[in-house]
Amino acid sequence: MGSLPLIRVITCKLATNISREGCSFRPSRQLRFGHLLTRSFQNGKLTVVRSDKTGNGDGFGGLTDGSNSNAVKEEEEEGKEEEKEKHGLMLGIDRDDSGSVIGLHLIPPGDHEVIDSYEDEATDTKDQDEGIEDEIFQTRVTYNIVFVTAEAAPYSKTGGLGDVCGSLPIILAGRGHRVMVVSPRYLHGTSADKNFTGAFDVDRRIKIHCFGGEQEIAFFHEYREGVDWVFVDHPSYHRPGNPYGDSHGAFGDNQFRFTLLCHTACEAPLVLPLGGYTYGEKCLFLVNDWHAGLVPVLLASKYRPFGVYKDARSILVIHNLAHQGVEPAASYKNLGLPLEWYGALEWVFPTWARTHALDTGEAVNILKGAIVTADRILTVSKGYAWEITTVEGGYGLNDLLSSRRSVLNGIVNGIDVAEWDPSSDEHIAFHYSVDDLSGKVQCKTALQQELGLPIRPECPLIGFIGRLDYQKGIDLIRWATPELMEDNVQLVMLGSGDPLYEDWMKASETTYRDKFRGWVGFNVPISHRITAGCDILLMPSRFEPCGLNQLYAMRYGTVPVVHATGGLRDTVENFNPYAGGGSGEGTGWTFSPLTKESMLEALRTAIMTYREYKSTWEGLMRRGMQKDFTWESAAIQYEQVFEWASIDRPYIT
Ligand SMILES: Nc1ncnc2c1ncn2[C@@H]1O[C@H](COP(=O)(O)OP(=O)(O)O[C@H]2O[C@H](CO)[C@@H](O)[C@H](O)[C@H]2O)[C@@H](O)[C@H]1O
């Protein structure tokens, strides 16, 4: 679990049920969504198949290239039976004139060429993990992909969800898929509204029935970087604040607002003729966090019983399990779901979590609904994929997630390496690269000057960027600051969120006038300048599904000091000064347990290294800068999951 084991889709024993992490591999009419695929593996263990029998490329698993195999040489014929034994048989799909599947047929072994095959099945997770990361796909299977998300940068962003849904779709589109992103058209009455000026009303209206009424929805659309950005327009998205709330807290009608998003996202592929053609029913929904969580429930309960979306699949992507979309049980009737599907969302809090004697603990939980109906589940790192199956990290959903372990994987996020590039970043005054680091110290002094700190190029400058939230371990920073400020260091923090910590940051500026700056607010240019100007980035997250700031930091030669959890542990390699023949290995420091003491100890080790071992420090910077955090490798892994999703039958038929 948590890994992405290689799938043997190319040749299979006709006995059909090939076990893949407990899943059955069954021939079904939903075998494939797209067209053709060829693939190769670097480590020489790949089976590549080609067949011309199916004409339309419908080899089982979709691994055909239509090249001629009729002229199979005689010697090859002789080996057919042996080959059959060794590699199994292939199934092709028979279609009628309309393209509907009417049956399956065997493709004789000679009609597909096995260039090489798995000799040894990976016997443990590690082997399997290494396998998928070594794969080089030449993607020819293309999918119609529909991202459903509460935010997508640059249109809307409050955190990492916006980053991911703003960049992964573009990468997937660049790899040949047809990609639509469905997200609300937020208008907050601020300058951020101009982000939507490139999107135009497509003059298509639909009515959504929920919350005891009928809601009219309009669609805005922008085609940019190969992606159809579709914005759901409704008055409830037009208000001051951010996508989820304002200075008074979360909006009270978020369940309504995101119910609208989900219903609309299900309609969009059917009704929007983008570029002249709808996406149609055969699409793959990427459902991000609880806001989009009703999509798989709707597919199963509202559409499939009427024969719609039979060939669609849904993949739930969990960016943060702490937010689940829990509301009183009575709100179920508002969601536009059939009554008999209540059990999918039903959630009963344990007795200790109930707030008063009459509290029955009954609620609806949208993320739970998605977990029990989605075809597959992804999280944003392997470490987090495991953590959410544990009592400590599962936020009450660990048992359910464990029960779906066979379809649960973790893929570490990539980053937008064009936006986050120290050699060309438009937000920083000086540029630098791994070959010439000289601009970094200039970025540091520029940052000190901008923030009104004493300009001290030799002074270790520590940064923090993120939501001021329990998740981010902000309380630990607060408790450690008095001790940290006794050292000869500077600390700059950028964030917004819990007013308690916003006030503390402001007050600390006065207390530690020459050493501390706290920028309260959400400011992307400043986040770039802190990332470039600091020497150390501190991330004491209590849990961190992936974390992007440590990735940005490493790309900018800023050494991360992080709590060893989730994606932070997966991406930051703890510094080992003795490895590499004494030159050291690693890209930062990972500390554990999550205590003030262990955080300070890691920070002090980093500060000492910065001060006293300049070349070692440069080695740390360079190794981080040279890491590959591009979306490409993540996209390849996503495609593998798409393939698995399309091969399996819908989880709920
Ligand atoms: N005040 C501010 N001003 C400007 N920019 C700010 C900012 N506060 C945060 N940001 C930016 O927002 C993003 C935060 O991304 P993270 O991945 O660190 O956290 P988040 O918890 O939001 O995301 C969740 O989803 C992502 C994506 O999957 C996971 O990586 C993560 O672990 C999970 O918690 C970064 O781009 C950061 O620079």
Ligand as a Chemical Component Dictionary entry (heavy atoms), coordinates in Angstrom:
data_LIG
# 
_chem_comp.id                   LIG 
_chem_comp.type                 NON-POLYMER 
_chem_comp.pdbx_formal_charge   0 
_chem_comp.three_letter_code    LIG 
# 
loop_
_chem_comp_atom.comp_id 
_chem_comp_atom.atom_id 
_chem_comp_atom.alt_atom_id 
_chem_comp_atom.type_symbol 
_chem_comp_atom.charge 
_chem_comp_atom.model_Cartn_x 
_chem_comp_atom.model_Cartn_y 
_chem_comp_atom.model_Cartn_z 
_chem_comp_atom.pdbx_ordinal 
LIG N1  N1  N 0 0.725  33.543 3.432  1  
LIG C1  C1  C 0 1.062  33.037 2.265  2  
LIG N2  N2  N 0 1.391  33.842 1.257  3  
LIG C2  C2  C 0 1.728  33.330 0.053  4  
LIG N3  N3  N 0 1.750  32.019 -0.226 5  
LIG C3  C3  C 0 1.413  31.181 0.765  6  
LIG C4  C4  C 0 1.060  31.628 2.046  7  
LIG N4  N4  N 0 0.754  30.567 2.806  8  
LIG C5  C5  C 0 0.930  29.491 2.036  9  
LIG N5  N5  N 0 1.330  29.865 0.797  10 
LIG C6  C6  C 0 1.587  29.016 -0.340 11 
LIG O1  O1  O 0 0.579  28.001 -0.370 12 
LIG C7  C7  C 0 1.171  26.775 -0.696 13 
LIG C8  C8  C 0 1.081  25.884 0.506  14 
LIG O2  O2  O 0 1.288  24.609 0.107  15 
LIG P1  P1  P 0 1.549  23.403 1.110  16 
LIG O3  O3  O 0 1.657  22.195 0.278  17 
LIG O4  O4  O 0 2.725  23.690 1.915  18 
LIG O5  O5  O 0 0.347  23.400 2.108  19 
LIG P2  P2  P 0 -1.242 23.206 2.202  20 
LIG O6  O6  O 0 -1.381 22.752 3.577  21 
LIG O7  O7  O 0 -1.972 24.400 1.795  22 
LIG O8  O8  O 0 -1.657 22.084 1.162  23 
LIG C9  C9  C 0 -2.228 20.752 1.259  24 
LIG O9  O9  O 0 -2.193 20.272 -0.087 25 
LIG C10 C10 C 0 -0.903 20.285 -0.639 26 
LIG C11 C11 C 0 -1.024 19.868 -2.094 27 
LIG O10 O10 O 0 -1.264 18.522 -2.230 28 
LIG C12 C12 C 0 0.037  19.399 0.142  29 
LIG O11 O11 O 0 1.338  19.569 -0.363 30 
LIG C13 C13 C 0 0.012  19.774 1.618  31 
LIG O12 O12 O 0 0.801  18.873 2.365  32 
LIG C14 C14 C 0 -1.405 19.807 2.126  33 
LIG O13 O13 O 0 -1.467 20.188 3.480  34 
LIG C15 C15 C 0 2.584  27.082 -1.112 35 
LIG O14 O14 O 0 2.640  27.404 -2.459 36 
LIG C16 C16 C 0 2.894  28.315 -0.276 37 
LIG O15 O15 O 0 3.930  29.075 -0.790 38 
# 
loop_
_chem_comp_bond.comp_id 
_chem_comp_bond.atom_id_1 
_chem_comp_bond.atom_id_2 
_chem_comp_bond.value_order 
_chem_comp_bond.pdbx_ordinal 
LIG N1  C1  SING 1  
LIG C1  N2  SING 2  
LIG C1  C4  DOUB 3  
LIG N2  C2  DOUB 4  
LIG C2  N3  SING 5  
LIG N3  C3  DOUB 6  
LIG C3  C4  SING 7  
LIG C3  N5  SING 8  
LIG C4  N4  SING 9  
LIG N4  C5  DOUB 10 
LIG C5  N5  SING 11 
LIG N5  C6  SING 12 
LIG C6  O1  SING 13 
LIG C6  C16 SING 14 
LIG O1  C7  SING 15 
LIG C7  C8  SING 16 
LIG C7  C15 SING 17 
LIG C8  O2  SING 18 
LIG O2  P1  SING 19 
LIG P1  O3  DOUB 20 
LIG P1  O4  SING 21 
LIG P1  O5  SING 22 
LIG O5  P2  SING 23 
LIG P2  O6  DOUB 24 
LIG P2  O7  SING 25 
LIG P2  O8  SING 26 
LIG O8  C9  SING 27 
LIG C9  O9  SING 28 
LIG C9  C14 SING 29 
LIG O9  C10 SING 30 
LIG C10 C11 SING 31 
LIG C10 C12 SING 32 
LIG C11 O10 SING 33 
LIG C12 O11 SING 34 
LIG C12 C13 SING 35 
LIG C13 O12 SING 36 
LIG C13 C14 SING 37 
LIG C14 O13 SING 38 
LIG C15 O14 SING 39 
LIG C15 C16 SING 40 
LIG C16 O15 SING 41 
# 
